[in-house]
Amino acid sequence: MQTTTPQFKENARTALANPQLQQALTKMKVGFVERRAQARAALPEFDALRDQARDIKNHTLEHLDLYLERFEEKVTAAGGHVHWARNAEEARRQVIEICRGVEAKSVTKGKSMISEEIALNGALEEAGFEVVETDLGEYIIQLRKEHPSHIIAPAIHVLKEQVAEDFRAHHIQFDKARPLTEPRQLIAEARQVLRQKYLDSDVGITGANFLIAETGTSVIVTNEGNGDLTQTLPKVHVVIASLEKVVPTLDDASAILRVLARSATGQEFSAYTTFSTGPRRPDDPDGPEQYHVILLDNGRSGMLGTEYQDMLRCIRCGACMNHCPVYGAVGGHAYGWVYPGPMGAVLTPSFIGVDQGGHLPNASTFCGRCAEVCPMRIPLPKMMRHYRAKEYEEGLAPPAMRFGLDLWGFVATKPRLYRLATRIAMGLLGRLGRKRGRFARLPLAEGWTRHRDFPAPEGSTFQDQWDAMGGAR
Amino acid sequence: MTDPSSSFSHADGAPDTSDAAPTVGLFVTCLVDLFRPRIGFAAVKLLEAAGCRVVAPRAQTCCGQPAYNSGDNGHSRRIAAQVIDAFEGVDYLVAPSGSCAGMIRAHYPELFEDDPAMHLRASALASRSYELVSFLTDVRDMPLAAIEARFDGAVTYHDSCSGLRELEIKQQPRRLLSAVEGVRLSELPSAEICCGFGGAFCVKYPDVSNKMVEEKAADIVATGADALLAGDLGCLMNMAGKLKRQGAPTRVYHVAEVLAGMADGPGIGEADIGEAEEDAAPAPADT
């Protein structure tokens, strides 16, 4: 996917000026947060489960090679195929080859962020396949030719009135006068359109929330059941998943599932949790003839053993963005690549480079709310700070900022000089600001005073006043 | 200052249980030192009321957080080393800021992970460093009767992020405020959501920061409180600056000023004298 991350500031301004988006974000900020809080309150062992989930993933990451090979063995034993993809290009090619191998015409898809990451839809369409997203949110943004703005609610930036307009424009087979004001009318129409697509589909592509090493099973969680239809009805089921989705056992997946939906939507469990192991066996009533898993690296193995390894615990629940005040202000598209919010602030520079993704770890107040709610206890602000340090060390930080830091650092490590300089500066500012107690404009502080007044200092510093009264040192 | 050996008895961070008054080194913080010294004096008054002897080590400037959060670990280490030197002889370091105290408690040891000798010293200082209000309640167990203050009106309280999440400061200021005569607490529903200050963030991403502080200011005004309180001057200057720009009548104080009975003067962003009427309108340019 093309990135606009280097234009984060412009993207943010556009987002802030978009009234529909702001209206949608206002709703989001309340709903997800309240539901997660209720789910957490209803489960006394929630925080203990978070520890357990963290430990499971840490263990897995320490032995990732072992568990991936075990997974491959088990998939193969069940009659499926595992394809190792180093990067997006290899993954796309593997999927296209599988589709061509069965002379597919139509491909249906369950929701997958890996698909976004490797820009699969465009590649499949270019190769001549019809591609249909079946998750309602994904279907909406496919019609709108947009990308997801949230990892579990891809069309959260779209109001239902906009969806109705899109449906009228695309579903020309229906009566023009039909009512489309209620969500259930929109859902019924999407269901009617998609039902035939499932039946016509040759290849069903899904992501995976977990890959289970002991059984060679892939797991997806959905609320619409679209994933089940996508992977059960066509001849071929292709799972696209990244390396770090593997866990050792069914028990491990079950443990992490207990924190996943609660953190994401506040549900105890998603409506559907589907386990797939291999293709249809002779006695099975249904299922695909072929079962393939594309195992994507695309930068993940490079994070192992670094200060960013903890990020590979991420289960993509979206709690970090639901609770992020920056995401809440600008929404997902401003982040400019696949993963928005705090997870994106770490994943984006990890996958496309700090030179491209450097804005994102900077665009945080380090309020810490993301780390507070992360079910996998990922220290997100700490990793963003690592990226800031990397930027600084590589000389990528803006020159004006470097100059300011150098000057401040120079003065702050010389207390006498600091005292003298601050005495003069605060004396001056104090005199200028005394009449009103604040400044509406101030040279060099335009970033502040464009939006708010700048409180004036008292005039003399604490240190000088303390000396004047003979305070103890 | 006390005998340096006395600091070893508290190196584990355990509360001082001896009868002798502990020596508290006041880490004034750069913002309080430069912009609002009266918060520092309020802190001194409260610490003395809690039975402490207060010193203000001379060689302090800043905690280094601006450099640390900008990825400049070199300057961060040099500034941290200066603070560690300056406060080595005191029983406790106390700062009227959760952000600076969090920097010292949570991040100083991280800064010296590759330097065992400094790591030891940083960890020792970290374990006896506290934010003011949590020190008064959690370490000194300050009796509510020792708070002699009056503030007439409804106040609302913003929980600054570092204090809340790095130091678990939530009930402490509310407990002490309950001892202030005349005050009513009207809770802010978004008390735990960042105000958009974030140090350099507010000038690096001014438009995003503005959106955050705009929502915060609207929430503050909606509580109907006469005054906004918090424990960090950075956040307070941000919120006060927005409230003033909007012409909101809400006054803004550091919680220490109210607890010390020193909130009878101008609030943050207000002039010294007789400005009540002018405050109702957005200020024109001063420069």
Interface residues (C-beta under 8 A of the other chain):
Chain A: K9 A12 R13 L16 P325 V326 A329 V330 N362 A363 S364 T365 F366 C367 G368 R369 A371 E372 R385 Y387 R388 A389 K390 E391 Y392 E393 A397 M401 L405 D406 W408 G409 V411 A412 T413 P415 Y418 T422 A425 M426 L432 G433 R434 K435 R436 G437 R438 F439 A440 R441 L442 P443 A445 G447 W448 R450 H451 R452 D453 F454 P455 A456 P457 E458 S460 T461 F462 Q463 Q465 W466 G471 A472 R473
Chain B: V28 C30 V32 D33 L34 F35 R36 P37 R38 G40 F41 V44 R53 V54 V55 A56 P57 R58 A59 Q60 T61 C62 G64 P66 A67 Y68 N69 S70 G71 D72 N73 G74 H75 R78 I79 Q82 C161 S162 R165 E166 E192 I193 C194 G196 F197 G198 G199 A200 F201 C202 V203 K204 Y205 P206 D207 V208 S209 N210 K211 M212 V213 E214 M237 N238 A240 G241 K242 K244 R245 P266 I268 G269 E270 A271 D272 E275 E278 P282 A283 P284 A285 D286 T287
